Amino acid sequence: LLAVDFTLGRVHDVENQLRLSAFTSASVKVGATATYTRSFGPPITPDRLLSSASITLRAQRLKGEFFAEDGAPARDESRLSVSVGVGQSDKLFVFEPQRARSLGVGGTLTVTRRDAVPAGAGGPAQGAEYLLAGVVSAGWTAIATPRAGHTFAVDASAAAAVGDIEARSQLIGVSGAEGLRGYAPSELFARAAALVRGEYRHVFVHDLAWNLGHYNFVRGIGGVAFVDAGALSPCESYDLASADAVYASAGYGLRFFYDSFGTLPQMMRLDVAVRLPVGARDRLCLGDPSSGGPPVMVYLGFLPPF
């Protein structure tokens, strides 16, 4: 992933914010977003209010080979979407939150154009297609620290895709760093999904002063044990009740707390996750078997996942 991300606002204005970004990734050739956020409610910190509502415009050019089905020609896609969301969060700290309650709901409407495929490119000729689809979602997060150095965090979410769904790119991706962390990002898709992720975050030492080149100063080291579980519907229906719908993963990570120039708090996190032996191993999605990811997933991040 490579991204350029700017947030713009007037000095001392905590109610209005404009975020602009451009990015490319394993699944997106080029993409751009513009988000306007209106915040309201009581102040949680001097520069953030409790609640917010936002609207996002997003344009993307997708890589067809990332979502291609076995034996079918890759079809690049162009996508234009609009999203709206509303939520609230009383989280005080970004890098090491001790307590928080967050709740949000949102929806996205997307128009996708699938490129035409000429004859002989792995099958008969196919004309360009225009698809209208959407996603509705809701999420809830709770973080509590009953004893200093011991934090428990739970994140629950649910989402469903609706409309003209013809490709995996229109479905809900439920694996990777923001979902079931024992599975690769392109491995699991669903038409509907409900996920619960839990973490036990603990601190080994928090009184260090390691000087790394007079630029970064390591202040502490901690660990995190986590488990993810989810109910995934088939890609062709909304059935979440079958025994094969349940998937899970677990893992452990190390957290390194540091600051830059002695003033800017930061955190680096290295996680290792594995899949648990539940769920269907021969899962199909729109006629294509789930792509097999590595047995162990490794993540390097600089913010808590929730």
N, C-alpha and C positions, 0 to 999 in steps of 0.2 A: 504494500500500500504506500502510495506517495500522495500527500495532500498539502494544499495551501489553505489556511483557515484564518479568517479575520472576523473579529467582532467589533462593531462600530457603535458608538453612542456618544451623546453629549456629556461633558464633564458634570458630575453630580446628579445626572439623570438616572435613577434606578428603575424607572418604569418602562422605558422604551429602549429596545436593543435590536440591531440588525446584524445578522451573521451571514457572511459570504464565504463560500468554499469552492474549490475545484480539486478534483482527485482522480486517480487511476488506481486500479487494483487487479487482482487475478481474474475477476469476473467483469470488470468495467474498463473499457478502453479509455473513455474520458467521461467525466460527470461534473456537474455544477449544481449548487444549491444556493438558495436565498431564503432566509428565515427571519420573519419579524416576530418579536416576542413582546407582549404587553404584560408587565408584572403588576400585581395589586395585593392588597392585604397588609397585615402588620409586618414590620421589619424583623427579619431573622438575624441578619448581620447589617452593618452600616451600608452595605452595597447590594443587598439582596432582600426581596420581599417574599412572603410565604407562598403566594400563589402566582400562577402565570397562565397565559393563553398564547398560542402561537399558530402561525400559518407558514407553510413551507412550500416553495416551488422547486422542483427538481427535474433536471434533464440529464439523461444518461445514454451512452452508446455501449451496449452490452456485447461481450465476446460470446459468440455462438458456441464455440468449442467447450466453454466452461459448463454449459447446461445441455450439451448435445446428448441425445439418446444413442445407445449402441446401434451401429449399423445405419444410422440416419445422418444425412448431411448436416453440418453445422450451419445454423441460421443466425446471423447477427440480428440484433434488435435495437430499435430506437425507442426510448421511453420518456414520456412526459407525465409527471404526477403532481398532485397537490395534496397536502396533508394538513390536518388541523388537530390540535391537541390542547388539553387543559389539565392542570395538575397542581399539586402543592407538595412542598418538602420543607421540613424544618432542620435539615442537616446543617451543622455549623462548620465542620471541617471537611475539606475535599479529600485530603491525602490519608488521613487516619481518623475517620468519624467514630465517635464514641457512642453516639445515640442518634437516632433519626426515625422519622415516620414519613413515608412518601406514598403518594397515590396519584395515578394518572390514567386518563383514557384518551384514545385518539382514533383517527380514521384516515385512510389514504385512498384516493381515487386515481387510477392510472390508465393511460392510453398507451398501448404498445403497438408498434409496427414491426412485424417480422418480415425480413427481406425475402424477396423472391429467390427461388432456387432453380437454376437452369436444368434442362434435361441432361441426364448422364452424370450428374453430380451425386452418385450414390442412389439414384432412383428417378422417378418421373419428375417432370417440371412442376413446380409449385409457385403459384402467384403470391404476391405480397398479401399479408393478412393484417387486419386491424382488430385489436382486442381491447375490450373495456372490462376492467376488473378492479377490485378494491380489497382492502384489509381493514378490519376493525380489531382493536386491541385494548387491553387494560392491564395495569400492573400495580403491585403494592410491595413496599419494602419496609422492613423494620430492623433497626439496629439497637442493641442494648449492651451496656457494659456493667454487669452487676458487681464486678470487682476490678480494680485497676489492673490493666494488662491482660484482661480476659473479656473479649467481645464476641457476642453472638449476632449473626446477621442472617436474615431470611428474605428471599426475594421470590415473589409469586407472580406469574403472568399468564395471560391467555390471549389467543389470537385466532382469527379465522379469515380465510381468503374466500372471496365471493366473485361471481361474474364469469366472464368468458376466459376460462383457464385452459390453455393448450400447451403450456411449457412450464418446466420446473422453475424458471425465473419468476413466475407469477405466484408461486407458492410461498409458504412460510419456511425459512431456513431455521432449523431448530438445533443445529450443532455448531461447534466452534466456541470461541471465547465468550460469546454472549448467550450461549445455550447449554447444551450437553457437552461439557468440555472434554470428555473422553473420545469424542468423535470429530473427524475433520470437518472444516467449514462447509464443504460441498457434499457431505455424505448423507445427511438426513433432511428430507423435505416433507411437509404435511399440508393438508388443506385446513386442518384445525389442530391446535395444540394447546396443552396446559402444562406449564413447567413450574417446578418448585426447586430453588437452589438455596442451600444452607452452608454457612461457614462458621468455623470457630477460629477466631483470630487471637493469637497470644503473642506476648513479647518476652524474649529471652533477656535482653539487656537494652536499657534506654538512657544510658549515661556515658556514651562514648564520645570521643572527640578526635576521630581519625582525620588527619589533614591529608587530602588527596590533591597535591599540587596547588594549594592555596585557593582552589576553586570550589571543590566540593568537600564538605565535612560530614562524615558519617556519624550519626547521633545514636542509632539503635539498630537492632536486628530482631526480627520476630518471625513467627511461623503462622501458617494457616492450613487447617484441614477442611476439606470441602466435599460435598456430595450434591449431585444433581439428579433429579428424576423428572420424567415427563410422560404424559399420555399423548400419543401421536396418532392422528387419524390417517387412514390411507389417503393417497393423493387424489383418489377419485371420489371420496365420500367424506362425511363428517362423523364417522363411527369412532368413538373414543372408548367403547365399552369392552372390546375384545381383550383377551389376555395378552396377545402379541402387541398390543398398543403401548405397553409400558417399556420405557428405556431408562437406563441410569448409568451414571459414571461417578467416579470418585478420584480424589487426588490430594496432594500436599504441595505446599509452596513455601518459599522463604521471602520475607519482606525486609528491605533495607531502607531505613529512614535516614535522609541526609538533607542538607541544605546547600544552596549555591550562594557563594559570597557571604555566607554566614547570616543571610537574611531571608532567603526564599525557601520555604519548606518543600521537600520533594519526597517521593517514595518510588522505589523500584521493586518489582515483584516478579519472581521466577516460579512458575507453577508447572507441575507434572501431573497429568491426568490419564486414567485408564478407564475403559468401558467395563461395565459390570455385566455378568452373563444373564441378562434378561432382555426380552424383546425378540422379534423375529429376525433371524439372521439372513433370510433370503427376501428381504423387503423389496418390493417393486414400486416404482413411482412412474406413472404414465407409461407403463410398458417397459421401463428401463430399470435394471437392478441398481440398488444403491452402490455408489462407488466405494470400494474398500479403502479405508484410511489406515494409517499406521497404528500398531497396537498401543503405542504410547504417544500422547500429545504433549508438547512443551510450549509454554506461553511465556513471553516476556512482556510485561506491561508496566505502566507508570501511574496508574490510577486503580483504585479498587473497582472490581467489576460492577458493584452496586453499593 
